[in-house]
Amino acid sequence: MDPQEKKVALRAITYGLYVMTAADGDAFAGGGVNWLTQVSFEPPLVAAGVKVDSGLDALIEKTGKFAVNVLADDQLDIAKAFFRSTAVEGDRINGHKFERGVATDAPILDEVPYWFECRVTDTVARGDHTVFVAEVVGAGVRDASKVPLNLRTTGMNYGG
Ligand SMILES: Cc1cc2nc3c(=O)[nH]c(=O)nc-3n(C[C@H](O)[C@H](O)[C@H](O)COP(=O)(O)O)c2cc1C
């Protein structure tokens, strides 16, 4: 396999860009992620790839729960706030207001148009990212007119 072609071909996968969060009491973690997709209708399952050495991975491993905040196409600034380490002050995580999800306790950002909460059913510890397969146990829509953020439009890459 040509490594350059492998990289370019894998980067041709179409992704969104999301803020994934988790919480265990007063401990919080959040990250901007694109390796996320639905993988089953019934039960409703998603799969996500989470960096093995991240705070997010540690909290999801511990609690078995996470939330996915779906950003709108004009909310890249929120994603950028979650490419760095997590800081919570009062009711803000990385500078953005949140409430805790009913099903997971994980931060749901006030500004996002869509969100869902997940309980981990299966964990694949194979590569440098843990693959969490999780059942969607809660969801919310604040503004169905919003177009979700697409990774390609940002000019950034995470893949290859
Ligand atoms: C464009 C982009 C996409 C990313 N996608 C993922 C992803 O799918 N999974 C992941 O674990 N980290 C991803 N990251 C990295 C995380 O955002 C980053 O490592 C994390 O927020 C930092 O948390 P930590 O301090 O706990 O490591 C991505 C980063 C960028 C810039």
The ligand as a Tripos MOL2 file, in Angstrom:
@<TRIPOS>MOLECULE
LIG
   31    33     1     0     0
SMALL
NO_CHARGES

@<TRIPOS>ATOM
      1 C1        -10.2960   18.4010   13.2170 C.3       1 LIG1
      2 C2        -10.0820   17.5780   14.4570 C.ar      1 LIG1
      3 C3        -10.7910   16.4030   14.6280 C.ar      1 LIG1
      4 C4        -10.6050   15.6030   15.7560 C.ar      1 LIG1
      5 N1        -11.2850   14.4270   15.8630 N.ar      1 LIG1
      6 C5        -11.0650   13.6300   16.9410 C.ar      1 LIG1
      7 C6        -11.7410   12.3830   17.0520 C.ar      1 LIG1
      8 O1        -12.5320   11.9670   16.1960 O.2       1 LIG1
      9 N2        -11.4810   11.6450   18.1630 N.ar      1 LIG1
     10 C7        -10.6280   12.0680   19.1560 C.ar      1 LIG1
     11 O2        -10.4400   11.3620   20.1330 O.2       1 LIG1
     12 N3         -9.9860   13.2330   19.0560 N.ar      1 LIG1
     13 C8        -10.1890   14.0310   17.9830 C.ar      1 LIG1
     14 N4         -9.5280   15.2240   17.8810 N.ar      1 LIG1
     15 C9         -8.6400   15.6290   18.9860 C.3       1 LIG1
     16 C10        -9.4070   16.1810   20.1910 C.3       1 LIG1
     17 O3        -10.2350   17.2840   19.8370 O.3       1 LIG1
     18 C11        -8.3960   16.6490   21.2910 C.3       1 LIG1
     19 O4         -7.4200   15.6890   21.4520 O.3       1 LIG1
     20 C12        -9.0500   16.7460   22.6250 C.3       1 LIG1
     21 O5        -10.0630   17.7060   22.6050 O.3       1 LIG1
     22 C13        -8.0500   17.1680   23.7040 C.3       1 LIG1
     23 O6         -8.4760   16.5440   24.8680 O.3       1 LIG1
     24 P1         -7.4090   15.9550   25.9110 P.3       1 LIG1
     25 O7         -6.7000   17.1540   26.4830 O.co2     1 LIG1
     26 O8         -8.2280   15.2640   26.9600 O.co2     1 LIG1
     27 O9         -6.5170   15.0490   25.1510 O.co2     1 LIG1
     28 C14        -9.6910   16.0200   16.7680 C.ar      1 LIG1
     29 C15        -8.9810   17.2100   16.6150 C.ar      1 LIG1
     30 C16        -9.1530   17.9720   15.4680 C.ar      1 LIG1
     31 C17        -8.3490   19.2430   15.3160 C.3       1 LIG1
@<TRIPOS>BOND
     1     1     2 1
     2     2     3 ar
     3     2    30 ar
     4     3     4 ar
     5     4     5 ar
     6     4    28 ar
     7     5     6 ar
     8     6     7 ar
     9     6    13 1
    10     7     8 2
    11     7     9 ar
    12     9    10 ar
    13    10    11 2
    14    10    12 ar
    15    12    13 ar
    16    13    14 ar
    17    14    15 1
    18    14    28 ar
    19    15    16 1
    20    16    17 1
    21    16    18 1
    22    18    19 1
    23    18    20 1
    24    20    21 1
    25    20    22 1
    26    22    23 1
    27    23    24 1
    28    24    25 2
    29    24    26 1
    30    24    27 1
    31    28    29 ar
    32    29    30 ar
    33    30    31 1
@<TRIPOS>SUBSTRUCTURE
     1 LIG1         1 GROUP 0 **** ****
